[in-house]
Amino acid sequence: MTIKEIFETMDYGPAPESAADALAWIVDQGAAFGQFINGTWTEPRKDFQSSNPANGETLADLSQATADEVNAAVTAARKAQPKWEKLGGHGRAKHLYAIARLLQKHARLFAVLETLDNGKPIRESRDIDIPLAQRHFYYHAGMAQLMESELPDQQAIGVCGQIIPWNFPLLMLAWKIAPALAMGNTVVLKPAEYTSLTALLFADICQQAGLPAGVVNIVTGDGAVGEMITTHDGIDKIAFTGSTSVGRAIRAATAGSGKSLTLELGGKSPYIVFDDADIDSAIEGLVDAIWFNQGQVCCAGSRLLVQEGIADRFHEKLKSRMDGLRIGNPLDKCIDVGAVVDPVQLKTITDMVSSNTEGETYHARIDLPPEGCFYPPTLITGLAPSARLMQEEIFGPVLVSTTFRTPSEAVQLANNTRYGLAASLWSENINLALDVAPKLVAGVVWINATNLFDAAAGFGGLRESGFGREGGWEGLAAYTKPKGSPKPLKPIEALPGDKGPSDPLDRTAKLYVGGKQARPDGGYSQTIYGKSGNILGQAPIANRKDIRNAVEAAQAAKGWSGTTGHLRAQILYYIAENLSTRADEFAHRINALTGARSGAKEVDAAIHRLFTYAAWADKYDGQAHGVPIRGVALAMKEPVGVIGAFCPDDAPLLGLVSLMAPAIAMGNRAILVASEPFPLAATDFYQVLETSDVPAGVVNILTGSHSDLAKPLAGHMDVDAVWSFSSTDLAKTIERESAHNLKRTWVNNATQRDWLGPKGEGRAFLQAATEVKNIWIPYGE
């Protein structure tokens, strides 16, 4: 093509990137790889192959890790962990800094190898994936340096099992390994079967950086290897990024094991365009949102919602832009869309689109390469919100679209999904944008932008997009735990008795649901005895229908989440005031129930705790993250929603207040299952709530068997989180049942907590009562 022809056609000429160095590195390793365990390589086997999805050529032979090899990796990590943690933050920071520098020095090698193995355009690997991976190691080198001063009460969890997907192989590795190592943990990481090569190159980098043996271990293979890691008794934490179905299985498999768990799962993210948006900018953003990495992005803007007045014009301009996209050899720097990762994934995408019979399907009018796993950019318009392709993740270069009329309808449509990972919205009206963004159920919201990421801003989702955050200060919570070793907690039994009531006048205790005293659905009650054997009263026995009623009442009280922290603080102070006027009565009741003499101390501590969370209600602020863009990423603290909590048995009043107060201070609604052996303190307490201006449904109190109520409460689809500090070990039941909608859980695993001491309150409770939403707001002309 002559220069004259280029100017006349404005076609992009080819700009191929050489693969020679990357292929040479593979050959230097013998084109076959074993496992990287304890700082050395095992003998390679030819168990499966890594192939180039753009042409089907085999790149290398890989080994399927055996159970013995996984055991060896965990053993190495376990042995290395104490020394690595004792190295101190500065010592770990030097190693992380060295890794970051080596990633920079070998940046082009990593980029080319990533493109060969994954099929993404070299421009994306070179300009996005690799620089972000470097950024994570630099950032977390700083976190390691600051840990001792800024997180003095935290320590490493131990050995972390990490399982990463094939769409961002090196970047996901960095997201997982950098914070884990910074906080003093060691890791056993399994890369995706399709895309293991950059993880193996990273192992080479670890050797060059002088990382102590056993700190990073990398084992390759299919899902069976991931299952071995997940269920291994020697692993303390699992971090998984992948499909929702696998995440749900991991949640069930780890239930009751005591393992810490974070899940970053699928999404069906809305891309909302209002009629005052800069249409051309919104279309360019949409190209990045859905055709970036061939749409194989968990937070891809795959669900286009366009305001009705501009929909036709927007769709026509979008189709024209689609026709101008370039698809082909991913190593060509002029290519926009590369190859789908594997023939299996290509078939999945093809089958989902071809089976669709709704709406209008438009494939970009561009030629596909004659070989390789390529799929054309596709737009499907006119779909109903309930259509399968509007609800299910396609994980390919396929965009589905519908329209809306009003901002409220846009919010309703955007939230009409079981996912909650990310969202983009486009409007020139910043007031409208900042009104809509907090209403979207998503862990990340981009305003007039899309797919912005940084190590300083946490990333993660809600609902079936998983739980936990990666990056930022909030991401460190996933790799630390409080210092010290908690003692086992034995079940606490109710006091026995065989005498009648000391007072012949019966005080009828009921449940407290929706701001009203309610009789139990089952019509049963249990007799509660005091130390002398006298009957103190009867407590209602709640069942699953009472849980249903309590959840409905809590859902009806959504307005509480929109109130100000100042208002919530006033109500908490008012509760404390009213409890104080009846302090002697409650102290006597607690002493009678427990047979101890700590009632006055417990009541005083409960009043103090109400004051503490009243103080926090308008002070637990978010942050403006220092991300490297011209703009800000606002980390907003939002309520989780409806929290179900099993209260401590040993502190019948203080335990209930210690869970209720942080939950409602942060704007949540609570369903509290009172102390099982000593419930009457809770049934007295709702009289205080009734006189303290607590709106109906914000606090609901049930009594009965913790074991019987754990399954229906944890399994309820309209409950957003479940806590358990019961003396009955409910961890396995709660974590297993929570897998249905992947709600957050916080369980004590039958260990003690000193409710009168400093660990009975504080930031841990506030963190459990909030979600972090990062709203990215670029600014400037």
N, C-alpha and C positions, 0 to 999 in steps of 0.2 A: 504494500500500500504506500503510495507516494504522499508527500507532505500535503500536496494540493488536495488529494482525495480525503485525507484525514480532516482537513479544514472544511471540506464540502459535506462530509457525512457526520462529522463530530463523533465518530466511533472511537472507542478506547482501544488503543493497541495493546497487545499482550505485554505483561510485565512479570515474567515468571521468576519465582524465587527458587534458587538452587536447593535441592534436597541432598546434595552430595555429603555435606558434613554430618547431617543427621543419619544418613544411611551408613556412613563410615563408622559412626559411633556404634550403631547396631552391630555391624560386622566385627568391630573390635571386641565386642562382648561375646562373639561367637554366634550371633543371631539367635541365641537361646538364653533364657534367664531362669534361674532358680529363685529361691526366697531370700530376702535380706533379713537375717536374724542375728541378733547380738553382734552387729557390726561386720558380719561376713556373709558371703553368698553360699547357698547350698548348691549342690550339683543340679544343673538344669535337666529337665525332662521335656519331651515333646508331647505334652498333654493336650494343648490347644494352641491355636494360632491367633496372632494379632494381625489384622489385615487393613489395608488402605481402602476405605469405603468409596473413594473416587474412582478406583480402577480394579479393585478386587485382589490386588497383589498382596502376597504374604510379606509381612515386615519382619516378624520374629516368631519363634516358638516359645511358649510360656508353660509354666508348671502349675498344676493344680495342687494347692497346698493340702497336705494330709493332716489328719488329726494330730499326729506326732509333731509335725512342723508347727502347727498352731500352738500346741502345748509348749514347744520350745520357745516360740516367740513370746508367749505370755510369761514363761519362766524368766526369760532374759529381761523383759520389761520390769517384772516384779523385783528382780535382783538389782537392777539399775536404779530404780525409783528413789530409794532413800538417799543415796549419794547424790543423785541429780537434784533433789529438793534441798539437801544440805549445802549444795554448792552456793546457794544464796541467789538473790535476784540479780546482783551485778554479774556473778559468774554465768548465770543462764543468759543474761542479756548479751554478753560478749559472743556466745555461741549463736544466738539468733541473729545478731548483727552480721556475723561471718556468713551465715547462710544467705541472708539478704544480699550481701555483696556478691557472693558467688552466683546467685540467681541473675544478678545484673550482668556479671561478666560473661555468662553463658546464655544470655537472653535470646539471641537469635536461634541457637541450637534448640532451646526449649520450645520456641514458637514454631519452628519448622516441624519438630517431632510431634508436637500437639496436632498440627494440621494434618500431617500424614496419618496419624493414628485415629483422629476424630472426624476429619472431613470438613471442619469449619474453615472459612476463608483465612488466609494468612494475615490479612489486615486485622482481623479480630484477635487472633492469637498474639500477634506482635504488639498491637496497640492497646489491648484491653486485658486479656487474661494474664499475660506474663507480668506487665507492670503492676497489676493489682496483687498478684501473688507476692511480688517483691515488697509492696507496700505493707502487706499484712505482717511480714517478718520484721520489717523496720518498726512498725507500730508496736508490735508485741514485744520487741526488744525493750522498748520504753516501758511497757507494762510490767515486764519482769523487773526492771530497775526500780519501779515505783511500788512494787507489791508490799514490801516490808513497811513502808511508811504510810501507804494509803489503804492497805487491807491488812492491818496488823492482827486482826482476830480470825483471819482465814488461813487455810492451808490447802495443799494439793489433795485431790480426791484419791489419786493412786495411779492405777493402770487404766488407760482409756482404750476401748475398742472403737475404731472409727471405720465407717463404711461409706464410701463416696460413689457418686454416679458417674456416668460417662459423658455428660454434656459439658462440664467444665473440669476436666480431670486434675490439672495442676492447681487451678484456683480453689477448688473444693478441698484439695489436700492442704493448701495454705490456710484456709479458713479453719480447718480442724486442728492441724498440728501446731500452728504458731501459738494460739492461746493456751493449748494444753501444756506445751513445753514451758511457756513463760511462767505459768503458775506452779511448776514443779512436778508435773505429771510425766509419765512415760506412755508411749503409744504402740499399739499394734493396729496398723492400718491396712484395709483391703481396698485396692482400687477396683473399678469396674472391670469386668471380664473383657469388654470390648476395647478398653482404653487404659492399659496398664503402663505404657512405655514411659511417660513423663514421670510417673511415680517411681519407676525404677531408676531413671536418670536422677531423680531427687535423692534416692538412696546413695548414689555415687557422690552427689554434692555433700551429703552428710559426712561421708568419709573424708572428703577434701576439707571440710570445716573442722575436722577433729572432734566431732560429736562423740561423747562417750558411748561405748558399745552398749546396746540394749535400750537406749533412750528412744530410738525410732526403729521399729521393725515393720517390714512391709511384706505381706503375704498375698499371693495372687490366686485367682480362681473364680468360680461361679458362686451362686447364692448359697451353696452348701458350705463354703468357707465362711461366708457371712454368718450363717446360722451357728457354726462352731464358735465363732467369736462372741456372738450374742449370748449364747447359753453357757459360756465358759465361767466356771466358778472363780477363776483367778482375775477376772476383770471387774473393775469397780464402776465403770461408767461406759455407756454406749452412746455414741453420736452417729446418727444416721441421716443421710440425705438421699432421697429417692422417692419411690412411688408411695401413695397413700396406703395401698393395699399391703405392701410389705411393712410399712411403718406400723400399721394396725397389728400385724402379726408379731412384730418385735415388741410392741407394748404388751401384748398378751403373754408372749414367751418370757419376758422379764418380770412379770407381775410377782410381787412378793419376794423377789430375789435380793432386794436392797440396793440394786444397781441404780445409779443416777442415769437419767435418760433425757436426751434432747432429740427432737425429730424435726427435720425441715423437709416438707413433703410437697405434694402437687399443688396446682393452682389452676384457676380459670379466671384470670385477672381481667377486670373491666378496664376499658379504655374509653373514657367519657369525653365527648366533644360537644361543647355548648355552642349556640349559634353566634356568639360574639367572639369565638376563637379565631386566631390567625390560621386559616385553613391550610395554607401551604406548610406552615411550621408543624401543624398537627399531623399532616400526612407524612412529612419527613420523620417526625417522631414515631409515627405508626410503623414505618418501615423498620426502624430500629426495634420497636416493641415486639413485632411478630416475626420478622424475617431475619433478625439477628440470630446467628447460630442455627439457621434453618427452622426457627420456631421451637427448638429443643431447649426450652428455658422454662423452669418451673414458674417464674413470674412473668412470662410472656403476656403481652397485652392481647390476648387471643379472643377477647369478647368486646367487639366494638359497639358502643352505644352512642348514636348520633342524634342530636336534637332534630326533630322532624322537619323544621323549616329549611335546613341546609342539607338534608340527607341525600337527596338526589344529586346535587352538585358535588357534594363531598365524595360520594361513591364513584361518580364519573371521573373526577380528578384522580382518585385513588387508583382506578383501573388503568388510567393512562400512565401513572407512575409505576404501577406493577409491570406494565409492558416494557418499561425502560430498565428494569432490573437485569443484571447480568448474572447468569448461572453457569457454572463450569468448574474447571480445574481449581481446587481450593488454593493451590500454590501460586496462582496468578493474582497479583496484587490489584488487578482491575475487577476482580470478581466480587459480587455482592452476596450471592447465595451459593453455599458449597454443597457438599454431599451429606445426606442423612447417614447416621452413624453405622448402620448395619442393614442388610436385607430384611431381617426380622422386623426392625422398626419401620422400614419402608413399606412393608406389607401391611403392618398395623395401620399406618396413615392411609394407605390406598383403600383398604377395606372399609375404614370408618367413613371416608368421603363417598365412596361408590355406593355404600348402602343407604346413604341419606336420600330421602325422597322429598324433602321440604325445601322451600326457598329456591333461590336461583344461584347456581354455582358458576363462578367465573375463574378460569385458569389463565394466568398470565400468558400472553401471546409471545412466548420466547421459545427458542429451540433448546431441547435438553441434550446433553452429551449422549453419545451412542452407548456408552457403558458407564457403570457405576450406579450408586444409590442416590439418584436425583429425583426430586419431586418439585413440580412447578409451584411458585407462589399462588395461593388460591384464596378467593373471597367468596363467601356464601352469605347472601343477603336475604332479608325477608323471613327470618326464622322467628318462631314464637319463643318467648323466654323459657318455656318448658321443653323445648326441643332437645333431643339427645346431644347434639353437637354444641348447644349453648350451655349444657351442664357438665359434659364430660371432657376431660383433658385429652386433646388429640396429640400433643407433643410433636408437632410438625409445622411446616410453613402454611398453615391453614387458619384463616381469619373468619370468624362468624360475626354477623352483625344484626342489630335490630335498632329501632328508633324509640325516642321518648319525647314527651311534650314539655314537661316542667322539671325543675330541679328536684322536687320531691320524688317524682316518678323515676328520675335518673338514679337517685339514691336507692330506691326500692328495687329497681332492676339490678343495680350493681351488687346489692347485698343478697340477691336471689340466687345463692349458690351455697354449697356445703363447704366451700373453700374460703380462705381469708388471708391470702399471702400478700398481694400487692394490688395497687390500682394507680391509674394515671388519669388526670383530668386536665382539660384544656379550656381556658377562658381568659380573656383580656380583663375581666372584672375580678380583681383580686379579692374583693369583698365576697363575691359569690364563691370563688375557689376556696377561701379560708372558712366559709360556712359549710361547704359540702365535705371537705377533706376529713374533718373529725367524725363525720357521720358514716363514713365508709368502713366496713368491717374488713380491715386489712392491717397487716403489720407494717407495711410501707406504703406511703402515698407520694407520688411524684406530681407536682404542679407544673404544667407547661414543660414537661420533661419526661423521660422514661429511662429505665434501666441505669440509674445512677447508683453506684456502689462505692463504699469506702470502708476501710478497716475501722474508722472512728465511729461509724454509724451502724448500730446493730441491725441485723437482717433476720427475719423470721416471721412466722405466720400465726394465725388463729384458726379455730375450728379444725377441719380436716386437713389444713395445711401444716399442722403440727404445733409444737410448742418449744419455747426456748429461743434465744437470740444468739447470733454469731457476729462478733465484732463489737467494738465499743466497750464501755464500762459494763454495760448490761450483759455482754457476752461472757465476761469473766465468771459470772455466777455459775455458769455451767461447768466450770473446771476448778471450783474451789468448794470447800465445806468449812463449817466452823471448827476451830481448834478444839482438841480434846476428844475423848472417847466416851460417849454416853453409856450409862449403865442399863442393863436389861430392866424392863418393866414387867412385873408380874400382874396377872389379872386381879382386880380388886373386887371383892365380893360384898354384897349388901349384908348388913347386920342381921343375924337371926332373931327370932322372937316367938313368944307363945302367949303373950298377954294382950289384953284388950287395950283400947285407947286410954291415954291418961286424961284426955278431955272428951267428954261424951258428945260435945257439939262438933259435928263433922265439918271439915273444911274441904270442899270439893275441888280437887285439882283437875284442870282440863288442859288440852293442848292449846297453843296460841298460834292461830293461822289467820292471815289477812287482817290483823289488827283486832281480832275477836277471840274470845275463849270458845273452844270447840270441843265437843265430845268426840272420842275416838270412833272411827268408822266401825271398827270391830266390836265395840261395846265391852271391851275387857279392860281390867285394871289390875295392878299388882300392889300388894300390901308392903308398905315400907315400915320397918321397925327401927326403934332407937336402941341405944346401948343397954338400957334396962330391960329390953324385950317388949316394951309397950309399942302399940301401933301408933305411928306418927301420922299416917294418912294412906290414901290409895293414889297411885300415880297411873294415869291412862297408858295403855299399851298401843302405840301407833302401828299402823300397817302401811302397805304400799299405797292404798288409796289416800291415806292421810298425807303421804309424801306427794302424791299427785296434787292434792289440794294446796299444799304448801308451795309447790313449784308454780302452780297457776297464780297464786297470790303474789309470789315474788316477781313473776313475769309481768303482772299487772302494775307493779310499782316501778316500772322503768324510769319514770320521771325523777326518781331519787338520784339516778346517775347524772342527770343534767343540772342538779342543784350546785350551788357554790360550796367550796370548802368552808367558807365562813359560816354558812347556814348549818352545815353538818357539824361544825365545831360547837355551835351554840346548843344544838340538841344533845350532843355528847356531854357537855357541861351540865345541861339540865338533868340528864339521867344521873350523873354523879351527885348532883344536888339532892335529888329525890331519894337516891339510895342512902345518902348520908343521914337524912332525917329518920331512916328506919334501920340504921346501922346496928343498934342493939338487938332488934328483932331478928335480923338476918344472922347475926353472930350466934344468937341462941339457937336458931334453926340449924345452922351448920354444926354446931357442937352436938346437938341432939342426933343429927343424922350420922355423923362420923364417929361419935364417941370420943372425939378429941377435944382439946381446949384451944384450938387455933382459930376459932370463928371470928373473933374480933380482928385478928391479924389479917385474915383472908379478906374480910370486908374492907378494911382500910386499904389493902393492896388493890382491891377491885376499884375503889374510888380513885386511887392514884393512877391506875391504868386508864380509866376513862379520861382523866385529865391529860394523860400522855397523848392519847390518840386524838383528843380534841385539839391539842396543840399541833399535832402533825397534819390535821385535816386540811389546813390551808398553807402548809409549808413543805410538803413532800413534792418538790418541784421537778420538772423535767430539765433538759439541757439544750443548748444550741451547740451542736457538734461542730468542731472545726474541720470541715471536709474541704478538700482541695478543689473547690469550684467557686465561681463568683455567685455566692448565695449561701444559704444556711440549710442545715438539716435539723429540724426541731424534734427532739425526742420528747414526746408528750406522754405523761403518765395517765393512763385511762383505767377505769374499773374493769375487772374481769367480767362481771355480770352477776349471775346467780351462783353463790358459793354455798355448798352443803358442807357442814362441819360436824364431826363427832367430837364432842367436848371431852376434856380429861375427866377421868373418874375420881381422881384423888383430890381435886379442887373444885367442888361442885358449883360454886359461884365465881370464883376467880378464873377458873378455866373457861367458863362460858363467856365471861366478859373479855378475857384475853383473846378470844377468837372473834367475837362479835364486833368489838370496838374498832380494830383495824379494818375489818371488812366494810363496815358501813361508813367509816371515816373516809375511805377512798371511793365511796359512791356505789358499792356493791349492795345487793340484797342477800340476806343470809337465811339459811335454813339450819337451825342448830338442834342437834340431837343431844339432849342433856346427859349429864353423868348418869350412867345406867344404875349403879347401886344407890346413888343419893340424888334423885331427880327433883325432890320437893323444893330445893333451893331455887331451881330454874322456874318452877311453876309459881313460886312466890315472886320471882323477879319480873315476870311479865306484867304484874300489877304496877311496877315502877315504870315500865315502858308505856303502859296505858296513860300515865299521867305526865309523860315527858315529851309530848308532841312528836313522837315517832310515827311517820305516816304508815298507814295500813300496808302490810305486805313487805315492808323493809326488813323486819325481823320476824321470823317464824320459829316457834319452839315446839319440838316434839320430844316425847319421852318413850322409852321402851328398850327393847333388846338391840344393841348395836349390831350384833351378828345378823339379825333378821332384817335390819333396815339398810345395811351396807349395800347389798346388791341392788335393790330398786333405786336407791338414791344415786349410787355411782353409775348406774346404767341409764338414768333418765336423760333423754336427748336434749332437754331444755335446761339442764344444769351445766354450768360452764367450768366449774372446778369443784373438787372434793378434797377436804382436809380431814385427817384423822389423827387425834391424839388420845384415842381410847386406850385403856389398859388391855382391851381385847385386840389381838393382832389382826387388823383388818386389811393390811397392806395388799395381800394377794387378791382378795376379793375386789377391793376398790380399783386397783390398777388393771386387773383383767377386765372388769366391767366398763371401765373408762375407755377402753379401746373402741367401743362402738362409735363414739363421736370424737375420740381423741381429746377429751377434756383434760385440763391440767389436774394433777394430783399432788398432794403434799402429805406424806404419811410418816409416822414415827417409827415404823418397823419394830414395835414393841420395845422401844427404848425410853428412858426417863427424860423428863425436862423439868427443871426447877422453876415452877411457876411463880414463886415468890422472888426469885433472883433475876439478874439482868437478862438471862436467856428466855425469860417469860414474856418479853416484849421487844420492840425495836424494829430495825430495818428489815430483818428477815420476814416479818409479818407484813410489812408494807409492800415488799417486793412480791410476796405471794398474792397480795390483794390487788395488784395492778398489772396491766399489760403496757409495754412500751411501743408506741406507734411513732415511727420516724417519718416526718413530713418534709420532703425536699422542696425548697423554694428557691430556684435560681432567680437572679434579678439583674437588671441592666438592660440597655437597648442592644 
